[in-house]
Amino acid sequence: MVPQLPQGWHKTLLAAASFGFIGLVSQSWATPGFVLAVLMVNFCTLSQSLQNPHWRRALLVANWSVLPGGFYLLQTQGWVGVLSGDAAGLGANMALFLGLPFYILSIIAVNHDIQTGKIQRPHVLDYILYGVYFPKFLSGPVEQPNFLKKLSDYRFVFDAKRWESGFEWVVLGMFCKFIVAHYLSRNVYWLEVHDLPKILLSICAFELQVYFDLGGYSFMAFGASKMLGLDLTMNFNHPFFAGDIRTFWQRWHTSLGRWFFQYIYSPLRSVGSRSEFIKISLPILIFLISAVWHGQTLNFLVWGLWHGLAYTLYVQIFSRFKWPGAVGLFSLLTVLMIGRLLFMESTFPYLLLKINRLLDPVAWQALFSTSLVSNFDLTQPACVDLLFALLLCGAFMAAEYWNQRREMEPYAVFRRSWGQWLMIVAGIVLVEGSPTGFIYARQ
């Protein structure tokens, strides 16, 4: 039986647990103090009681410059960003820096809605808890400001059904992150070579690593929060089976796409509502902004431009025609694989070399004229591990396909009792003691 504490104590204990989590994973108890100081300073800039318009304008500028400016500084120093991050440089504060991109977007959303009068400035405890709520701190989701209402009314009540459902999601997330993504992460960069078969396999392996890494974190966050009595946004919904590029981005990291739509796309769209050029070019701009958010390197800008153009061409032209399902899936996977190569290769000359090899008809002719297996040395443990990881991915995707075909709830097949036991047993057998790494720090 949970003690009948005042409502404020429930939130206070949850905030304390969140700060404890940040201190634990960052291996530094000074980190929670730093995060709390940043939140308090930021909260003070949101005062709505100031009558002097000059002071209000100064606070608004400070509010909008400190967080993005600090994030930009961290990016340029190579401390955050999917491929610009340097695990060695992050040191003990890795968890803090990895959580900053998602934390900053959440806080910007709340600050924007407060400054524009959409919502009232929340209680300071709700504001702090919104920023540090530990299930979503490392990888999102980027919750909308309406999550503050859930926090304002929060009181922990033990619910056996919610705990059972949350545990199912946690098991799924742990299997994706600590088993599948881990086996992929150990071998992806081993495949940085010039020959076409290994280039193709490295792209596929890295795409799958990103999916199982971010998906695993999202499933664990969703489940842990459900056990605590708070529902988070479901960030992933079988994105690889979307069928077209627009639906894919509605299913992949859903909360991040929603943030870009609400706080960048919609305001710009309203300003340029009479300009056809702005309407067409806005998706490209959004993808470029997303690229800078991931990392300030040339390959990320090319990645953003590629996906922006692909999205715009589909919406403006190809969506007007009916295409067979196989054609839609093939074109989606082609766009994703090319985009992933742009995403993963941070050395631009090496990126051009790989693209040149992909466009070389002689290399493709040689690929189809020989057995794919003959291109790999199966006596090497790394190669065997990677092929095993791909088999795990194939089995997982087959189950996802079955889930989709039967129009079940997202990932319902994995949350059945036999699926749970299968993942638990596989986890016990396959788990390793070595660190699994963070994809946001090139591990």
FENZIZI-V240153 format. One line per field, one symbol per residue. psi: psi as a letter, one per 20 degrees, with the letter a starting at -180 (. if undefined). A space follows every 50 residues. Layout:
psi->???
//
This chain:
psi->ppqmqqhhhghghhgghghhgghghikoihghggggggggghhhijpjip hohggghghggghihgghghghghghikhqqgiiqohhhhbhkghghhig ghgggghggggghghijhqqprqhhhgghhhjohhjhhkarnqrhihhgg hhjpppppohghggghhghgggghgggifghghghiigihjnrhqgghgg hhggghghggghghgggggggggghhhijpprpohpmlhikghrhghgii ipmghghhghghigggghghgkhiohggghighggghgghghhhqmqhhh ghgggghggggghgghfhiiqpqqhhgggghghggggghhghghoioghh ghggghhhjohghhghgiirphhiiqniiphhgggghghhgggggghghg gggghjlrqpkhhijrghhghghgghgghiqqiqqhrphjkk.
//
